[in-house]
Amino acid sequence: MGRPPVESPKVHISFRLASDVVDGIRATGEGYNARVEKVLRDALKRGELNSRRNLGSAAVILERISEMRAQLQEQLDELEITERVLGRFGRAKTAERPARTASTAGAERSARSAKKAEQ
């Protein structure tokens, strides 16, 4: 005999979850499989499990990483300039001067360029 055939048979799958998640699901009591299935079905309907939909957040993260990389490159450039200055003039002379920032370094380059253009 056995069970009668159903229109949409269930499929057995296996995947790993964190133990605290499994414990929390099981702690909800009998019928937790059906509740998990309902949560997943609802998430699918809302498109929350669609990886293509989540690409937007990945693009934002990649953009932020790119911005941070540019900031780090600017800081590295400043450090290289400082190292050259320290190597050329010695540490005692540069200690008296205020530290150059990216904005002041850019302003100094602009001033030098303008001066050269005038000549």
Backbone as CSV, one residue per row, in Angstrom:
resi,resn,N_x,N_y,N_z,CA_x,CA_y,CA_z,C_x,C_y,C_z
1,MET,0.832,-1.191,0.000,0.000,0.000,0.000,0.874,1.253,0.000
2,GLY,1.233,1.795,1.110,2.058,2.999,1.175,1.241,4.261,1.021
3,ARG,1.920,5.335,0.919,1.262,6.636,0.782,0.793,6.832,-0.647
4,PRO,-0.317,7.549,-0.803,-0.777,7.846,-2.167,0.142,8.878,-2.809
5,PRO,0.270,8.848,-4.138,1.123,9.839,-4.809,0.565,11.250,-4.617
6,VAL,1.490,12.196,-4.504,1.081,13.599,-4.334,1.497,14.391,-5.566
7,GLU,0.819,15.526,-5.730,1.087,16.367,-6.898,2.502,16.944,-6.872
8,SER,2.929,17.367,-5.707,4.257,17.963,-5.559,5.007,17.216,-4.454
9,PRO,5.684,16.120,-4.809,6.352,15.333,-3.769,7.513,16.094,-3.147
10,LYS,7.782,15.808,-1.891,8.903,16.438,-1.189,10.191,15.751,-1.622
11,VAL,11.275,16.501,-1.586,12.587,16.001,-1.978,13.498,16.074,-0.763
12,HIS,14.214,15.006,-0.525,15.159,14.988,0.589,16.465,15.638,0.128
13,ILE,16.920,16.631,0.908,18.210,17.266,0.621,19.034,17.250,1.900
14,SER,20.287,17.551,1.763,21.159,17.600,2.924,22.098,18.787,2.776
15,PHE,22.166,19.611,3.812,23.129,20.705,3.847,23.436,21.025,5.290
16,ARG,24.526,21.702,5.519,24.984,21.988,6.882,24.483,23.351,7.345
17,LEU,24.094,23.391,8.612,23.709,24.642,9.265,24.467,24.736,10.583
18,ALA,24.622,25.940,11.069,25.260,26.134,12.369,24.414,25.467,13.446
19,SER,25.080,24.893,14.432,24.363,24.144,15.469,23.367,25.010,16.226
20,ASP,23.690,26.284,16.449,22.747,27.143,17.172,21.476,27.387,16.361
21,VAL,21.603,27.423,15.033,20.427,27.584,14.174,19.554,26.338,14.258
22,VAL,20.177,25.179,14.141,19.423,23.920,14.224,18.754,23.794,15.584
23,ASP,19.492,24.092,16.649,18.904,24.009,17.998,17.718,24.956,18.133
24,GLY,17.862,26.171,17.592,16.773,27.133,17.671,15.543,26.682,16.903
25,ILE,15.748,26.099,15.731,14.613,25.594,14.931,13.928,24.454,15.650
26,ARG,14.711,23.504,16.126,14.130,22.349,16.820,13.425,22.753,18.104
27,ALA,13.906,23.810,18.733,13.298,24.262,19.983,11.898,24.819,19.777
28,THR,11.539,25.113,18.537,10.187,25.642,18.277,9.121,24.548,18.387
29,GLY,9.556,23.297,18.514,8.605,22.202,18.739,8.278,21.422,17.485
30,GLU,7.327,20.506,17.660,6.930,19.641,16.550,6.436,20.471,15.369
31,GLY,6.698,19.949,14.191,6.259,20.635,12.980,7.234,21.688,12.495
32,TYR,8.459,21.663,13.034,9.419,22.701,12.627,9.806,22.573,11.155
33,ASN,9.775,21.361,10.619,10.099,21.209,9.188,9.126,22.018,8.325
34,ALA,7.840,21.926,8.643,6.826,22.659,7.872,7.010,24.166,8.037
35,ARG,7.375,24.606,9.250,7.580,26.041,9.472,8.793,26.552,8.689
36,VAL,9.869,25.766,8.683,11.061,26.163,7.915,10.717,26.222,6.433
37,GLU,9.962,25.240,5.949,9.554,25.219,4.547,8.729,26.461,4.210
38,LYS,7.823,26.861,5.110,6.990,28.050,4.881,7.859,29.314,4.824
39,VAL,8.810,29.422,5.740,9.695,30.596,5.750,10.484,30.673,4.446
40,LEU,11.016,29.535,3.996,11.770,29.519,2.740,10.882,29.832,1.538
41,ARG,9.671,29.283,1.519,8.743,29.546,0.409,8.401,31.038,0.349
42,ASP,8.106,31.627,1.508,7.781,33.062,1.556,8.967,33.913,1.099
43,ALA,10.180,33.526,1.511,11.373,34.266,1.101,11.566,34.169,-0.410
44,LEU,11.297,33.007,-0.974,11.391,32.845,-2.428,10.393,33.740,-3.145
45,LYS,9.160,33.792,-2.635,8.131,34.639,-3.253,8.527,36.110,-3.241
46,ARG,9.161,36.534,-2.156,9.583,37.935,-2.043,10.875,38.202,-2.814
47,GLY,11.506,37.161,-3.344,12.743,37.324,-4.095,13.966,37.492,-3.223
48,GLU,13.859,37.180,-1.948,14.977,37.375,-1.029,16.083,36.346,-1.213
49,LEU,15.795,35.237,-1.846,16.808,34.202,-2.032,17.368,34.221,-3.440
50,ASN,16.995,35.206,-4.224,17.476,35.330,-5.595,18.855,35.975,-5.561
51,SER,19.882,35.239,-5.941,21.242,35.762,-5.865,21.439,36.972,-6.776
52,ARG,20.716,37.036,-7.892,20.854,38.192,-8.790,20.341,39.461,-8.132
53,ARG,19.325,39.328,-7.313,18.800,40.497,-6.598,19.831,41.012,-5.598
54,ASN,20.613,40.126,-5.028,21.604,40.508,-4.034,22.867,41.089,-4.646
55,LEU,22.972,41.105,-5.969,24.148,41.667,-6.621,24.278,43.161,-6.356
56,GLY,23.154,43.830,-6.124,23.208,45.263,-5.832,24.037,45.530,-4.600
57,SER,23.833,44.761,-3.546,24.605,44.979,-2.327,26.066,44.621,-2.556
58,ALA,26.330,43.618,-3.387,27.717,43.261,-3.698,28.389,44.405,-4.447
59,ALA,27.667,45.050,-5.345,28.233,46.174,-6.098,28.572,47.330,-5.160
60,VAL,27.726,47.572,-4.173,27.988,48.635,-3.202,29.253,48.307,-2.414
61,ILE,29.400,47.059,-2.015,30.580,46.644,-1.261,31.828,46.807,-2.120
62,LEU,31.759,46.392,-3.380,32.914,46.527,-4.270,33.280,47.991,-4.490
63,GLU,32.281,48.850,-4.594,32.550,50.282,-4.760,33.242,50.841,-3.526
64,ARG,32.776,50.431,-2.353,33.382,50.895,-1.094,34.830,50.415,-0.988
65,ILE,35.076,49.169,-1.385,36.439,48.643,-1.376,37.329,49.458,-2.302
66,SER,36.796,49.817,-3.473,37.560,50.619,-4.420,37.892,51.990,-3.828
67,GLU,36.926,52.600,-3.144,37.169,53.899,-2.496,38.244,53.780,-1.422
68,MET,38.150,52.725,-0.623,39.134,52.524,0.438,40.522,52.281,-0.146
69,ARG,40.590,51.545,-1.257,41.873,51.289,-1.918,42.486,52.610,-2.376
70,ALA,41.674,53.503,-2.929,42.177,54.803,-3.380,42.690,55.626,-2.200
71,GLN,41.946,55.609,-1.085,42.388,56.337,0.108,43.710,55.784,0.630
72,LEU,43.820,54.464,0.654,45.060,53.844,1.118,46.227,54.181,0.191
73,GLN,45.971,54.240,-1.103,47.031,54.601,-2.052,47.497,56.025,-1.804
74,GLU,46.570,56.937,-1.527,46.946,58.316,-1.224,47.819,58.371,0.022
75,GLN,47.424,57.603,1.050,48.215,57.585,2.282,49.603,56.992,2.034
76,LEU,49.674,55.968,1.213,50.958,55.370,0.871,51.827,56.365,0.128
77,ASP,51.234,57.103,-0.798,51.987,58.130,-1.526,52.552,59.167,-0.563
78,GLU,51.746,59.590,0.405,52.206,60.556,1.399,53.362,59.987,2.216
79,LEU,53.260,58.730,2.595,54.339,58.109,3.361,55.622,58.021,2.548
80,GLU,55.507,57.709,1.268,56.692,57.642,0.413,57.344,59.012,0.282
81,ILE,56.531,60.058,0.164,57.065,61.424,0.098,57.790,61.745,1.402
82,THR,57.176,61.398,2.511,57.781,61.655,3.817,59.103,60.915,3.955
83,GLU,59.149,59.669,3.523,60.385,58.893,3.587,61.485,59.540,2.753
84,ARG,61.127,60.042,1.572,62.119,60.705,0.725,62.642,61.975,1.388
85,VAL,61.728,62.731,1.985,62.123,63.969,2.663,63.033,63.643,3.835
86,LEU,62.656,62.656,4.624,63.470,62.279,5.771,64.846,61.796,5.329
87,GLY,64.878,61.059,4.255,66.158,60.567,3.759,67.035,61.671,3.204
88,ARG,66.426,62.679,2.584,67.187,63.764,1.956,67.629,64.816,2.965
89,PHE,66.748,65.231,3.863,67.048,66.347,4.759,67.316,65.937,6.197
90,GLY,67.085,64.712,6.528,67.318,64.272,7.902,66.078,64.477,8.751
91,ARG,66.007,63.755,9.809,64.815,63.753,10.669,64.667,65.030,11.490
92,ALA,65.749,65.670,11.891,65.662,66.845,12.761,64.971,68.007,12.064
93,LYS,65.287,68.245,10.798,64.703,69.377,10.084,63.209,69.180,9.835
94,THR,62.789,67.959,9.501,61.382,67.742,9.180,60.513,67.719,10.425
95,ALA,61.083,67.477,11.584,60.293,67.440,12.808,59.725,68.822,13.124
96,GLU,60.404,69.894,12.655,59.949,71.255,12.927,58.765,71.648,12.060
97,ARG,58.629,71.031,10.895,57.568,71.392,9.965,56.296,70.605,10.251
98,PRO,55.141,71.214,9.968,53.893,70.444,10.116,53.813,69.353,9.056
99,ALA,53.110,68.297,9.369,52.973,67.179,8.431,52.154,67.599,7.220
100,ARG,52.540,67.096,6.054,51.795,67.369,4.834,50.648,66.389,4.724
101,THR,49.513,66.892,4.334,48.368,66.030,4.073,48.149,65.971,2.579
102,ALA,47.248,65.112,2.157,46.967,64.985,0.724,46.481,66.318,0.156
103,SER,45.657,67.053,0.944,45.127,68.317,0.427,46.223,69.382,0.307
104,THR,47.147,69.443,1.298,48.217,70.435,1.203,49.221,70.047,0.132
105,ALA,49.488,68.761,-0.014,50.407,68.312,-1.064,49.842,68.657,-2.438
106,GLY,48.536,68.455,-2.614,47.889,68.790,-3.880,47.939,70.278,-4.157
107,ALA,47.736,71.090,-3.112,47.787,72.540,-3.264,49.200,72.985,-3.633
108,GLU,50.199,72.356,-3.013,51.581,72.711,-3.332,51.920,72.354,-4.780
109,ARG,51.456,71.195,-5.244,51.708,70.805,-6.637,51.039,71.796,-7.588
110,SER,49.802,72.212,-7.260,49.087,73.169,-8.106,49.827,74.499,-8.158
111,ALA,50.340,74.935,-7.021,51.072,76.206,-6.966,52.345,76.124,-7.808
112,ARG,53.067,74.979,-7.724,54.283,74.813,-8.519,53.950,74.803,-10.010
113,SER,52.858,74.133,-10.366,52.461,74.071,-11.776,52.108,75.455,-12.299
114,ALA,51.380,76.230,-11.480,51.003,77.578,-11.893,52.232,78.453,-12.054
115,LYS,53.194,78.292,-11.154,54.423,79.079,-11.212,55.220,78.751,-12.484
116,LYS,55.276,77.451,-12.821,55.989,77.042,-14.023,55.275,77.578,-15.276
117,ALA,53.955,77.599,-15.250,53.177,78.079,-16.392,53.415,79.568,-16.623
118,GLU,53.620,80.315,-15.548,53.873,81.765,-15.658,55.223,82.038,-16.292
119,GLN,56.188,81.163,-16.070,57.563,81.385,-16.559,57.646,81.104,-17.992
